[in-house]
Amino acid sequence: MAAVATCGTGAGSTGSMVAAGSKNNVTSFQRRGPRASGSDSSYSRLVSIAGTRPSVRNGQLLVSTGLPALDQLLGGGLAVGTVLLIEEDKYNIYSSLLFKYFLAEGIINGHTLLVASAKEDPADILQELPAPLLDDNVKKDFDEDACNHKTAESNIKMKIAWRYQLLPKMEAGPVSSSRFGHYYDVSKKMPQELIEASKWHGFFFPEKSSSTLNIEPCSLTHGYIKLLQFIQNIIYEEGFDGSNPQVKKQKNILRIGIQNLGSPLWGDDLCCTENGNSRSLTKFLYVLRGLLRTSLSACMITMPTHLIQNKAIISRVTNLSDTVVGLESFIGSERETNPLYKDYHGLIHIRQIPRLNNLIYDVSDVKDLAFKLKRKLFTIEWVQDNYLRQERNIYPPGFSYLLKQKDSAWGEGSLQHSTFLMSFLAKGMGFPFFQLKLLLKEGFVLIKKGMLRDDSLRCSHTAI
Amino acid sequence: MESVLALRGLVLLRDSVEWEGRSLLKALIKKAALGGEQVHILGCEVSEEEFRAGFDSSINSRLVYYDLFRDPLNWAQTGEALPGGPLGALQAMCERTDPGPVTVALDSLSWLLLRLPCAALCQALCAMSRQHACRGGGPAAEQLCVLGLLHRELHGPGPMGALSSLAQAEVTLSGTAGQASAHMLRRRPRQRPTLETLWFSVLPDLSLDLQGGPPLESQPHPDPHTPQVDPASHLTFNLHLSKREREAKDSLTLPFQFSSEKQQALLRPGPSPATSRIFYEPDAFDDLDPEDPDGDLDV
């Protein structure tokens, strides 16, 4: 598939990434470099903006959220012109991390950033972005994590299917060859020169507001009005909606990040009382969505919904946002002692996915998703993966299993043997493995185990 | 308790009717004053004389006291009251602090929360640390400590939650059998919050006495034994069968399994055809011709 030229404009990182990719090339397909204009590509008539790609399902223009695992769960990425609402966890540790991933992805791709916060200065937020991981570093880190389960067989697996180490285990769709989502190292900070080379606007509410602290009687709180005006100005002046005749430059995406929206620091008493000014936040979201739909921008908002006392407002806010992801951390809750969750730091709930130019939702089937913040990476997994992992070492993926129904009426070796061939893809989720478990429970007996013969996985071994 | 003062930022002292927190607040103030920091106090709930009782004169001379108790609404118009009401008082306190380590004690934050809009109070508290940082030249996290006394029973979950989300540390006072305990929850910016419990008592001269633990005879069992949670239950799929299900499964014969019962059933002569008959009543439109039952001979 002809890939849209979507490599980021950050010169240092992408140059080395392309070089590393060609070193390890096992295929005759060459990746298009950033210099290729893609004139003979079938997507040339689409706007090719750095860091975006069209959705494979409906052609919607998508940007990455900064976390490739989250991109998959949202159906490929965040659609341009929509709002991603993150419901914060109780101590705001992981939601602020997702916020930083979003901004870091914008810097790597060369997008313009707009950071709005009422608690921290945007300049300070940008100083603490995670550093991007380059290609060979990614492989090393994944190998580090996988070395706990190293056996002789999985050694072979890693040597052959080396590429799959680059993918998080969640990926179920086709492998994207161009760098749409990047990986970041949380333990390191983004280099200063990348931040300075990027274009960003900051909105720090305590500085922008007038010094009076009295509540104004209009329906939108003061902070929200100021923020909306600021966003509108930036969109108009920099030409993200194309209405400014003076701006005639190459199209780019505006990434808007709003932190802690709805907290009392914005002047909104939504979290403090049940019967406060409940319309303010919903009006803000409505106007914001209108601004976003008419411009090339994508917005991520983190909101402390655990503080909102009026539950009806949470459902209204959910309806007014496009994509809603909730984080629930286990710190201090009783789930911390549950052995099912012992390896994870919290649960991630995909509460809503938008239907954009579509009649059906794009939701993944997996419901029990948990996340874990390792030393360097933030991973999202299916919860039962952990439970079944020790069993998966007995029946590892990448092999095929021949099962026979027990007490079969026909004799051994006859053609009417009822046999099943189960082949697990190397990037399997829990489900194919689960089928094997069910069949074994039903009385099927494992006869033979063999290597997988499936050319799409680049294994060239014979089957059973 | 040294660790408490080592932490800066907004510290909430949440007390209740049974376990009051003002004595702990005064003990912390005394420690700060002895440590050479500037101490500013906003007194709203008790009179100045009552608050200053217990401190010796050297410490009393170092405390900067802003009195909102005697004349909160400034009716006396004496001109020495702080302008702008309680919020103005907070801002004035902020402006009058010199750069360097400062401890600000709010007695009490509950009083302010009941009289000011919660959002405005939160903004003012955040502004205090920021302005101090601007003036002082050092990061506010190291320099300023705001101790706020909060009475748990006075406020609903909304304002308490909002203030908790802003605070860098929360000290919840409780206790058992005459021994006070402080549960400290500390939030660091990018790390997991830590929770520790300290047992203490405040001596008459307002110094803190830390004990190792509660008195032995009244030590409650920390947790009832939580049963081991079976990870394979309550999943979206279930790998376990109940007893009934297992019995039903075992007794089921598979359709293509040629067991002996089936064999016998097939070999046994079936029921006589006489037992299965078709009953048909011809109606008016039927024309049964025995030679041409289908009625398609064109004769």
Interface residues (C-beta under 8 A of the other chain):
Chain A: Y91 N92 I93 S96 A118 K119 E128 P206 L213 N214 I215 S263 P264 L265 W266 G267 D268 D269 C271 C272 T273 E274 P304 H306 L307 Q309 I331 G332 T337 N338 P339 L340 K367 D368 Q384 Y387 D407 A409 S418 F434 K437 K441
Chain B: L87 P117 C118 A119 A120 L121 C122 Q123 A124 C126 A127 R130 G156 P157 G158 P159 G161 A162 S165 L166 R187 R190 Q191 R192 P193 L195 T226 Q228 V229 P231 A232 L235 T236 F237 L239 F256 Q257 F258
